């Protein structure tokens, strides 16, 4: 069973920055598509960013230019620095790890990111 750990959450003021991490207990994170999702109170979970096995990245339009997803293979970790955070981005942020060879996916437990008004 793949374990997904998501350190890095916490309270951040509007306009501030925070870096989320996602570490997976796999032999090589480069064999997985890894995405960050978030779920705000009263809203559906939405995908925020994703990095493929070839390091191709995707961002939802709302975060383009402010969030950057990257992967460090020797640490089996994906990072998501977030800048210029807004109150409406208060959410639980989740990491989703998808095996490229099987499409089986795994979720982390989520980490809270409150951006108070």
C-alpha positions in Angstrom: 0.0 0.0 0.0 1.4 3.4 -1.0 1.6 5.9 1.8 1.1 9.6 0.9 2.3 12.2 3.4 1.5 15.9 3.0 3.5 18.2 5.3 3.5 21.9 4.9 0.0 23.2 5.7 -0.8 26.0 8.1 -2.3 29.4 8.5 -1.1 32.1 6.1 -2.2 35.7 5.8 -3.8 37.0 2.5 -1.1 37.8 0.0 1.3 35.4 1.8 3.1 32.3 0.6 3.3 28.7 1.7 5.0 25.6 0.3 3.2 22.3 0.4 5.0 19.0 0.0 3.8 15.5 -1.0 6.0 12.5 -0.3 5.0 9.1 -1.5 6.4 5.7 -0.3 7.1 4.4 -3.8 10.3 3.3 -5.4 10.4 6.2 -7.9 8.0 9.1 -7.9 8.9 9.7 -11.5 6.7 6.8 -12.4 3.6 8.5 -11.1 1.4 11.4 -12.1 1.0 13.6 -9.0 -1.6 16.2 -8.5 -2.7 18.6 -5.8 -6.3 19.1 -5.2 -8.2 21.3 -2.7 -11.6 21.3 -1.2 -13.0 24.6 0.3 -15.8 24.5 2.8 -19.1 23.8 1.0 -17.4 23.2 -2.4 -16.4 20.2 -4.4 -12.8 19.0 -4.5 -11.0 20.6 -7.5 -7.6 19.9 -9.1 -5.2 22.7 -8.7 -2.0 21.5 -10.3 -0.5 18.3 -11.7 2.9 17.1 -12.8 3.3 14.1 -15.2 6.0 11.5 -15.4 7.7 13.7 -18.1 7.4 16.8 -15.8 4.7 18.3 -17.9 2.7 20.5 -15.7 -0.9 21.6 -15.6 -2.6 24.4 -13.5 -6.1 25.5 -13.1 -6.5 29.0 -14.5 -7.0 30.6 -11.1 -3.6 29.7 -9.8 -1.4 30.1 -13.0 1.5 32.3 -12.3 1.2 32.0 -8.5 1.6 28.2 -7.9 4.5 26.1 -9.2 4.5 22.3 -9.0 7.8 20.5 -9.2 9.3 17.1 -8.4 12.5 16.0 -6.7 13.1 12.4 -7.7 15.8 11.5 -5.1 13.4 12.7 -2.4 10.3 11.1 -3.9 8.6 14.4 -3.2 6.6 16.9 -5.1 6.5 20.5 -4.0 3.8 23.1 -4.5 4.9 26.6 -3.5 1.9 28.9 -3.4 2.2 32.7 -3.5 -0.3 35.6 -3.3 -2.8 33.4 -1.5 -6.3 34.7 -1.3 -9.0 34.3 1.4 -11.1 32.2 -0.9 -8.3 29.7 -1.2 -8.9 28.5 2.3 -9.2 24.8 1.9 -8.0 21.3 2.7 -5.3 20.5 0.2 -4.8 16.9 -0.9 -2.2 15.0 -2.8 -3.2 12.4 -5.3 -0.6 9.9 -6.6 -1.5 7.9 -9.8 0.6 5.1 -11.1 1.4 5.6 -14.7 1.5 1.9 -15.5 -1.8 0.9 -13.8 -3.7 4.2 -13.2 -4.2 3.0 -9.6 -4.3 6.1 -7.4 -3.7 7.0 -3.8 -4.7 9.9 -1.7 -3.1 11.7 1.2 -5.0 12.6 4.3 -5.1 16.3 3.4 -3.6 19.4 5.0 -5.4 22.5 6.2 -4.5 25.9 4.7 -6.6 28.6 6.3 -6.2 32.1 4.8 -8.2 34.3 7.2 -10.0 37.5 6.1 
